[in-house]
């Protein structure tokens, strides 16, 4: 598993940064063209956005509003 909880592929590397208890993962990906791109994923922010239009039913179940 990669540092951010996902399987690590050969063309991808990741680092985890903790800023004030917020997990942000930085990924570095090698494209087929040979170009390297860097991108960040803030999982706390992504989780809040995903839950915005859902109702938690318990036991890991959600229902759309």
N, CA, C and O atoms as a MOPAC input file, in Angstrom:
PM7 MOZYME 1SCF
protein

 N      0.83900 1    -1.17900 1     0.00000 1
 C      0.00000 1     0.00000 1     0.00000 1
 C      0.88200 1     1.24000 1     0.00000 1
 O      1.95800 1     1.25600 1     0.59800 1
 N      0.40700 1     2.27900 1    -0.68200 1
 C      1.12400 1     3.53600 1    -0.72100 1
 C      0.95400 1     4.29500 1     0.58500 1
 O      0.16600 1     3.90200 1     1.44500 1
 N      1.67800 1     5.35600 1     0.72200 1
 C      1.66200 1     6.13800 1     1.95100 1
 C      0.30200 1     6.74800 1     2.23700 1
 O     -0.02400 1     6.99900 1     3.39700 1
 N     -0.49300 1     6.99000 1     1.21700 1
 C     -1.80700 1     7.60600 1     1.39900 1
 C     -2.92300 1     6.57300 1     1.39600 1
 O     -4.08700 1     6.94200 1     1.24100 1
 N     -2.61500 1     5.31500 1     1.56000 1
 C     -3.65000 1     4.30100 1     1.69200 1
 C     -4.05800 1     3.63700 1     0.39700 1
 O     -4.97600 1     2.81700 1     0.40200 1
 N     -3.42400 1     3.95100 1    -0.69500 1
 C     -3.75600 1     3.34100 1    -1.97100 1
 C     -2.58300 1     2.51300 1    -2.45700 1
 O     -1.43900 1     2.77600 1    -2.08700 1
 N     -2.85600 1     1.52300 1    -3.27400 1
 C     -1.79200 1     0.70100 1    -3.83200 1
 C     -0.82800 1     1.55600 1    -4.63300 1
 O     -1.25100 1     2.41000 1    -5.41100 1
 N      0.45100 1     1.33400 1    -4.44800 1
 C      1.45500 1     2.14500 1    -5.12900 1
 C      1.79300 1     1.52100 1    -6.46800 1
 O      2.13300 1     0.33900 1    -6.53600 1
 N      1.70300 1     2.29800 1    -7.52500 1
 C      2.03700 1     1.82200 1    -8.86200 1
 C      3.47300 1     2.19900 1    -9.18100 1
 O      4.05700 1     3.05300 1    -8.51300 1
 N      4.03900 1     1.57100 1   -10.19200 1
 C      5.43800 1     1.83100 1   -10.53200 1
 C      5.65200 1     3.24300 1   -11.05600 1
 O      6.74900 1     3.78100 1   -10.90500 1
 N      4.64700 1     3.86400 1   -11.66800 1
 C      4.83400 1     5.20700 1   -12.22000 1
 C      4.28900 1     6.29500 1   -11.29500 1
 O      4.06200 1     7.42100 1   -11.73900 1
 N      4.07800 1     5.97700 1   -10.02300 1
 C      3.47700 1     6.93900 1    -9.11600 1
 C      4.18000 1     6.87800 1    -7.76500 1
 O      4.45100 1     5.78800 1    -7.26100 1
 N      4.47700 1     8.01700 1    -7.18100 1
 C      5.01300 1     8.05000 1    -5.82900 1
 C      4.16700 1     9.01500 1    -5.01100 1
 O      3.52700 1     9.90900 1    -5.56600 1
 N      4.16100 1     8.83900 1    -3.70800 1
 C      3.33900 1     9.70300 1    -2.87200 1
 C      4.04300 1    10.00700 1    -1.56000 1
 O      4.90000 1     9.24600 1    -1.10900 1
 N      3.67300 1    11.12500 1    -0.95600 1
 C      4.16200 1    11.53200 1     0.35600 1
 C      2.96700 1    12.03800 1     1.14200 1
 O      2.01400 1    12.57000 1     0.57300 1
 N      3.02600 1    11.86700 1     2.44600 1
 C      1.94800 1    12.33400 1     3.31200 1
 C      2.46700 1    13.50900 1     4.12900 1
 O      3.56100 1    13.45600 1     4.69200 1
 N      1.67000 1    14.56800 1     4.18500 1
 C      1.99400 1    15.73400 1     4.98600 1
 C      0.87200 1    15.94700 1     5.99100 1
 O     -0.30200 1    15.84600 1     5.63600 1
 N      1.21500 1    16.23700 1     7.23400 1
 C      0.21100 1    16.54000 1     8.24200 1
 C      0.37000 1    18.00300 1     8.64700 1
 O      1.39000 1    18.38500 1     9.22000 1
 N     -0.63000 1    18.81000 1     8.34900 1
 C     -0.66300 1    20.21100 1     8.71500 1
 C     -1.83600 1    20.41100 1     9.65300 1
 O     -2.98900 1    20.32100 1     9.22900 1
 N     -1.56000 1    20.68400 1    10.92900 1
 C     -2.61200 1    20.90900 1    11.91300 1
 C     -3.64500 1    19.78600 1    11.87300 1
 O     -4.84800 1    20.04200 1    11.85100 1
 N     -3.17000 1    18.54600 1    11.86400 1
 C     -3.99600 1    17.33700 1    11.87300 1
 C     -4.85100 1    17.16800 1    10.61500 1
 O     -5.88100 1    16.49600 1    10.65700 1
 N     -4.44300 1    17.75700 1     9.51800 1
 C     -5.12200 1    17.58400 1     8.23400 1
 C     -4.20800 1    16.76200 1     7.33800 1
 O     -3.05300 1    17.13000 1     7.12400 1
 N     -4.71600 1    15.65600 1     6.81500 1
 C     -3.89600 1    14.81600 1     5.96500 1
 C     -3.98000 1    15.28600 1     4.52000 1
 O     -5.05500 1    15.30800 1     3.92000 1
 N     -2.83500 1    15.65900 1     3.97700 1
 C     -2.73700 1    16.06700 1     2.57900 1
 C     -1.70100 1    15.15900 1     1.93300 1
 O     -0.58300 1    15.03600 1     2.43400 1
 N     -2.05800 1    14.53700 1     0.84600 1
 C     -1.13300 1    13.64900 1     0.15200 1
 C     -0.63800 1    14.32500 1    -1.11600 1
 O     -1.41600 1    14.88500 1    -1.88800 1
 N      0.67500 1    14.26000 1    -1.31300 1
 C      1.26600 1    14.79100 1    -2.52600 1
 C      1.65100 1    13.61800 1    -3.41200 1
 O      2.38000 1    12.71800 1    -2.99400 1
 N      1.16200 1    13.64000 1    -4.61400 1
 C      1.47100 1    12.58500 1    -5.56400 1
 C      2.36000 1    13.12100 1    -6.66300 1
 O      2.24000 1    14.27800 1    -7.06400 1
 N      3.24100 1    12.28900 1    -7.14300 1
 C      4.08400 1    12.60300 1    -8.29300 1
 C      3.83500 1    11.47400 1    -9.28700 1
 O      4.06900 1    10.30700 1    -8.97200 1
 N      3.36400 1    11.81400 1   -10.48200 1
 C      3.00900 1    10.79500 1   -11.46400 1
 C      3.76900 1    11.01100 1   -12.76500 1
 O      3.84500 1    12.12800 1   -13.27600 1
 N      4.32100 1     9.94600 1   -13.28500 1
 C      5.01200 1     9.97400 1   -14.56900 1
 C      4.01200 1     9.61300 1   -15.66000 1
 O      3.44500 1     8.52000 1   -15.65400 1
 N      3.79700 1    10.52900 1   -16.59000 1
 C      2.87200 1    10.29100 1   -17.69400 1
 C      3.56200 1     9.53200 1   -18.82000 1
 O      4.79000 1     9.48200 1   -18.88100 1
 N      2.77300 1     8.94600 1   -19.70500 1
 C      3.34300 1     8.22900 1   -20.85000 1
 C      4.19400 1     9.12700 1   -21.72900 1
 O      5.13900 1     8.66400 1   -22.36800 1
 N      3.86500 1    10.40200 1   -21.76300 1
 C      4.61500 1    11.35000 1   -22.57900 1
 C      6.00300 1    11.63500 1   -21.99300 1
 O      6.83800 1    12.26300 1   -22.64300 1
 N      6.24600 1    11.16800 1   -20.75800 1
 C      7.51300 1    11.40400 1   -20.10100 1
 C      7.47200 1    12.58400 1   -19.14600 1
 O      8.40500 1    12.80400 1   -18.37400 1
 N      6.38200 1    13.34300 1   -19.20300 1
 C      6.21400 1    14.49200 1   -18.32100 1
 C      5.86000 1    14.02600 1   -16.91100 1
 O      5.12800 1    13.04900 1   -16.75000 1
 N      6.36500 1    14.70300 1   -15.90000 1
 C      6.03300 1    14.39200 1   -14.51400 1
 C      5.10600 1    15.47900 1   -13.99700 1
 O      5.38400 1    16.66800 1   -14.15000 1
 N      3.98800 1    15.06300 1   -13.37600 1
 C      3.07600 1    16.03700 1   -12.79300 1
 C      2.99800 1    15.80500 1   -11.28900 1
 O      3.09800 1    14.66900 1   -10.82400 1
 N      2.82200 1    16.86900 1   -10.54100 1
 C      2.63500 1    16.82200 1    -9.09400 1
 C      1.22500 1    17.29000 1    -8.78600 1
 O      0.74400 1    18.24700 1    -9.39300 1
 N      0.55800 1    16.63000 1    -7.85200 1
 C     -0.75400 1    17.09800 1    -7.42400 1
 C     -0.98300 1    16.70200 1    -5.98000 1
 O     -0.40100 1    15.73800 1    -5.48200 1
 N     -1.83900 1    17.46000 1    -5.31700 1
 C     -2.14300 1    17.26000 1    -3.91200 1
 C     -3.59500 1    16.84700 1    -3.74900 1
 O     -4.46400 1    17.29400 1    -4.49800 1
 N     -3.85600 1    15.99500 1    -2.77100 1
 C     -5.22800 1    15.62200 1    -2.42600 1
 C     -5.40600 1    15.86800 1    -0.93100 1
 O     -4.69400 1    15.28700 1    -0.11200 1
 N     -6.34900 1    16.72200 1    -0.58300 1
 C     -6.70800 1    16.98200 1     0.80700 1
 C     -7.89800 1    16.08100 1     1.12600 1
 O     -9.03200 1    16.40800 1     0.77800 1
 N     -7.64800 1    14.94900 1     1.78800 1
 C     -8.69800 1    13.96200 1     2.01300 1
 C     -9.76400 1    14.43400 1     2.98100 1
 O    -10.91500 1    14.01100 1     2.86900 1
 N     -9.42300 1    15.29800 1     3.93200 1
 C    -10.43300 1    15.84000 1     4.84400 1
 C    -11.43500 1    16.70400 1     4.07800 1
 O    -12.64500 1    16.59200 1     4.27500 1
 N    -10.91700 1    17.56200 1     3.20700 1
 C    -11.77800 1    18.44400 1     2.40300 1
 C    -12.61700 1    17.61600 1     1.42300 1
 O    -13.80200 1    17.88800 1     1.23400 1
 N    -12.00700 1    16.61500 1     0.80700 1
 C    -12.72700 1    15.76400 1    -0.14300 1
 C    -13.84400 1    14.98800 1     0.55400 1
 O    -14.93000 1    14.82800 1    -0.00300 1
 N    -13.58100 1    14.51000 1     1.76100 1
 C    -14.58500 1    13.76100 1     2.51500 1
 C    -15.77700 1    14.64800 1     2.87400 1
 O    -16.92700 1    14.22300 1     2.76600 1
 N    -15.49700 1    15.87800 1     3.30000 1
 C    -16.58200 1    16.81000 1     3.64400 1
 C    -17.41800 1    17.14300 1     2.41800 1
 O    -18.64300 1    17.21400 1     2.51200 1
 N    -16.78400 1    17.34700 1     1.27300 1
 C    -17.50900 1    17.64900 1     0.03700 1
 C    -18.36300 1    16.45300 1    -0.38600 1
 O    -19.48800 1    16.63000 1    -0.85500 1
 N    -17.83400 1    15.23400 1    -0.22100 1
 C    -18.56800 1    14.02900 1    -0.60900 1
 C    -19.79900 1    13.84000 1     0.27000 1
 O    -20.85100 1    13.43300 1    -0.22300 1
 N    -19.68100 1    14.13100 1     1.57300 1
 C    -20.79000 1    13.93800 1     2.51100 1
 C    -21.84700 1    15.05000 1     2.43300 1
 O    -22.92300 1    14.91900 1     3.01600 1
 N    -21.55100 1    16.12700 1     1.72700 1
 C    -22.41800 1    17.30300 1     1.70600 1
 C    -23.86400 1    16.99100 1     1.29000 1
 O    -24.80100 1    17.55000 1     1.86000 1
 N    -24.04900 1    16.11500 1     0.31400 1
 C    -25.39900 1    15.81900 1    -0.17400 1
 C    -25.87000 1    14.43300 1     0.25200 1
 O    -26.67400 1    13.81200 1    -0.44400 1
 N    -25.37200 1    13.93700 1     1.40100 1
 C    -25.74100 1    12.61000 1     1.86900 1
 C    -26.16600 1    12.64000 1     3.32800 1
 O    -25.75900 1    13.52400 1     4.08200 1
 N    -26.97400 1    11.68300 1     3.72000 1
 C    -27.41500 1    11.50300 1     5.09600 1
 C    -26.79500 1    10.20900 1     5.59900 1
 O    -26.93000 1     9.16300 1     4.96400 1
 N    -26.10900 1    10.27800 1     6.75200 1
 C    -25.48500 1     9.09100 1     7.32200 1
 C    -26.55600 1     8.26200 1     8.01900 1
 O    -27.25500 1     8.77100 1     8.89500 1
 N    -26.69500 1     6.99500 1     7.64500 1
 C    -27.70200 1     6.09400 1     8.20100 1
 C    -27.13600 1     5.19100 1     9.29000 1
 O    -27.89000 1     4.47900 1     9.95400 1
 N    -25.83100 1     5.20900 1     9.48000 1
 C    -25.18700 1     4.33600 1    10.45800 1
 C    -24.58800 1     3.12600 1     9.77200 1
 O    -24.95100 1     2.78900 1     8.64500 1
 N    -23.65800 1     2.47200 1    10.47200 1
 C    -23.00100 1     1.26300 1     9.97500 1
 C    -22.39100 1     1.44600 1     8.58900 1
 O    -22.40100 1     0.51800 1     7.78000 1
 N    -21.85900 1     2.63600 1     8.31100 1
 C    -21.19000 1     2.89100 1     7.04100 1
 C    -22.11000 1     3.07800 1     5.85000 1
 O    -21.65500 1     3.03300 1     4.70700 1
 N    -23.39800 1     3.28600 1     6.09400 1
 C    -24.37000 1     3.44100 1     5.01200 1
 C    -24.77900 1     4.90100 1     4.87700 1
 O    -24.91500 1     5.61700 1     5.87000 1
 N    -24.97500 1     5.33200 1     3.62900 1
 C    -25.37900 1     6.69900 1     3.33800 1
 C    -26.55600 1     6.68300 1     2.37700 1
 O    -26.74800 1     5.73400 1     1.61600 1
 N    -27.33900 1     7.75300 1     2.42900 1
 C    -28.45600 1     7.92900 1     1.50000 1
 C    -28.36700 1     9.35400 1     0.95600 1
 O    -28.07800 1    10.29800 1     1.69200 1
 N    -28.62000 1     9.49100 1    -0.34900 1
 C    -28.61200 1    10.82600 1    -0.95000 1
 C    -29.77800 1    11.63400 1    -0.42400 1
 O    -30.85400 1    11.08600 1    -0.18500 1
 N    -29.57800 1    12.95800 1    -0.23700 1
 C    -30.64600 1    13.86200 1     0.22500 1
 C    -31.64600 1    14.07800 1    -0.88600 1
 O    -32.62200 1    14.80500 1    -0.70500 1

